[in-house]
Amino acid sequence: MLHLLKLEFKKIKNYRPFQVMALLYLLALPASLLVTKSLPDEVGMFFGSQGFYTFPNVWRYLGYIGNWIGFFFLGFMGVLSITSEYGNKTLRQNIITGLSRKDYFTAKVVFIAGVSLAAAAYYFLVGTVIGLAHADPFYFDVYTQNLGYVPRYFLMCFGYMSLGLLLGTLVRRTGFAIFIFLAYGVFLEQILRGIHLYYTEHRSCLFYPVNAMEDLTPVPFPDMANEMIREMEFYPFLQPSEAIITSIIFTSLFLLGVYRLLMKRDL
């Protein structure tokens, strides 16, 4: 398995689009949170008793920002990891030179899992550094509150990359696959959920793949706003356990789709 992971990183280490996506992720995650320093102090205090940057708030706000960043940059990486192989004919070459289709699939899964793990580790590092820089005083029990966001963040990244991998395998062309990825995540799923809600008026409209992954690190409303939202007919977010289970199910289905395509399709 380690050999397969090394093989994947050899393919992309000099691939410029992947390098750009990785660099943008590394820069955008801390910058998108720190840019809120330009907001008035009263706004920051409204969103939490200690603002955006202290423990445990930093895990929530950084996780929500990372959700959007992960969707775009990591999702694109998932697409690129397979469409670049179709474009460069390296997929067929791997099979010709002795790599089985099952090994190839395993390599892709291990690769996106490795990238997702690195992204979650970076989220943990950035959150820790920002939180420590604003902790006065520091309490370990406060630091560990909301650390459950870290494994949920990993699952979110893995889910987005799995969706990107599926669309890239299905479409094969980078530009078209990225367009479908964006169109589905930003527009189409919202339309489908709206139609679902209109006809059913039931919270089952929340159990869609991208929405479930978004709700792994949801928008961190202030406590007062949360209480107001909870008084609605139904709470418009999945509970953490619901988001986790739904994301795992859809991620598994995405990977199953990739597997079946790779096993049966002409390369």
N, C-alpha and C positions, 0 to 999 in steps of 0.2 A: 504493500500500500504506500509506503514511503517512497518507493521507486516511482510509482505512478504520480505521486504529488510532485516529485522533482522533475519528472518529464513534463508535466503541465506548466510548471513555472519556467522551465527552459523555453517553452513555446512563447510565453507572453512577456518575458522579462525585457525584450527589446521591441515589443509591440507598442508603438507610440500612443494609439488611442487608449489602450489600457493604462499606460503610464499617466496620461492626462487625467483619466477618471480617478485613479488612485490619489494623485496629487490634489485634485480638487476636493476629494473627500477629506483628506487630511487637513486641508486649509479651512474648508467651509465649516466643519463641525465646531471647533472652538470659536471661530470668528462670528458665526451666526448667533451664538449666545452672547459673546462679549460686546457685540454691536448694540445690545440693549442698554449698555451703560449710557448711551446718549438719551435714553428716556428720562423724564423727570422722576425724582425719587418717589413721589407719591404714587406713580404708576407701578413701580416695582413693589412697593409695600402693599398695594392692593392685591397683587398676585401671590402674596405670601407674607407671613409675619416677618420674615427676614429676607425678602427679595428673591431674586433669581439665582444667586450664586452660592448660597450657603447650604450646608447639609441640613435636612435631607432634600431640600427643594431642588438642588442642582441636578439630581438624578432624573427628576420628573421633567424639568424644562429642557435639559440637554437631550433626554430621550425623545421628547416630542420633536425637537428640531432635527435630531438624527433620523427620525422616521422619514421626513421629507427628503433629507439628503441621501439616505440609504436607498429610498425608492428610485431616485434618479441615477445616482452614480453607481451604486452596487447592482441595481437592476440592469443598467447598461452593460456592466461588466459581465453579468450572466449571459446577456445576448451576445456580446463580443467573443466570449470564450468558445462559442460553438460556430458562429457565422464566420469568424476569421479562418476557421479550419476548412469550412466549405469553400471559401474564397481562395485560399492558398493551396487547396487540394491536399492538405496535410492529413486530413481524416482518412482518406482512402489510402494514403501512403502508410499511415500507422497500421492499418489492417493488413496491407500487403507485406509489411516487414515483420509481421508476427504477433501483433497485439490483437487479442480477440475483441469482439464487439462488447462482450461483458466487461473486459478489462478497461476498454475505452470508456464505457459508461461509468464504471467505478472511479476512474481517474477524474472524470468531470464532477462527480458528486463529492469526492474528497477535496477537489480543488475549491469548489464553491463553499464547502464547509470550512476549509482553511481560511479563505478570504473573510468569511463571516465571523469566524473566531477572532481573526486579527482586528476586524472592525469593532467587535464588541470589546476586545481588550483595549483598543484605543479609546473607545467611549468611556471605559472604566478609568483609564489613565487621565484623560482630559477632565472628567468629572472630579476625580480625586484632587488634581492640581488646582483647579478653579475653586473647589470647595475649601481646600486647605488655605489657599491664599486669602479667603474671605472669612475664615473661621476665627472668631475672637470671643470667647475661648473655644478650644477644640474639645469635643466630647466624643469618645469612641462609639457610644451607643447611638448617638445622633448620626454619626458617620455611617453606621451600618443600616440605618433605616432606609427603606426603599432600594436596598441593594438587589432585591429581586428583579429590578429592572434590567440588570446586566444579562442574565440568561434569556429574559424575554427579548432583549435587544438582539441577541444572537439569533434567536428564532425568527425575528422579524427580518433580519438581513438574509438569512438562509432562505426564507420564504420568497422574498423579492428576487433573489438570484435564481431560485428554482423556476419561478415564473418566467424570468428572462431566458433561462436555458431552454425551457419548453418552447417558447415562441421562436427562439433562434433555430432550434432543431426543426420546428414545423415549417418555418418560412424560408430559412437558409440565407436570405439576403439581409445584410445588416441594417440598411436604412429602413426597409419595409418592416422588419421585425421590431426595431426601436419605435417606429411610428405606431404599430399596433400595441406595443407595450404601454406607451404613453396614452394612447387613445382609450385603451381599456381602463387603465388605472385612474386617469383623470376625469374622463367623461362617461364612457360606456357603462361602467359598473354603477355610477351614480344614477344614470338614467334607468337602468334595470332595477335598482333598489327603489327608485321613486315609483315606478310602475307597480312593483311588488307591494309597496306600502299602500298605494292607492286602492288596489283591488283586495288586499287582505286586511289592512289596518292592524297588522300584527308585527311584533318585533322580530319575527323570522327574517325580515328584510335586512337585519344586521349581519346575518350569517353568510356573507359573501367573502371571497378570499382576500381581496385587498383591504376591505373594511376590517376584517378580523385581524389582519397584520397591523393595520393602523392602530387598532385598539389595544395592541400589546403595550404600546407606550402612548396612551391617548393624550389629547389636549388637556393640560393641567389647569382646569378651572379653579378659581379661588373657592374656598369652602362655602362662602355665601352663595355663589353662583351654582355650585353643585347642589345645594339644598333646593334652590329654585327649580333646577332641571329635574330633580328627582320627583317633584310634584307634578310633572307632566304625565300624560296618559301612560307612557312607558319611557324608561330611561334610554336615551338614544345611543348608548355605548354598551358593548359587551362587557361582562364581568371578566376579570383577569383569567379565571379558569376557563370560561367560555372561549375567550380569545385564543388561549393557548391550545386548547383541544381542536378548535376549528382550524387554526393555522397549521397544526401538525397534520390534520387530515388532508387539507388542500395541498400542502407541500408534498406529502406522500403521493397524492394523485398526480401532481405536476411531474414528479420524478418517474412515476410509473409510465406516464405518457412519453417522456423522453426515452425510457428503456424500450418501450414497445416500438417506437419509431426507429431507434437505432438497430433493433434486432431484425426488423422486417423490411426496412426501406433499402432501396439501392443507394449506394454511397457514391 
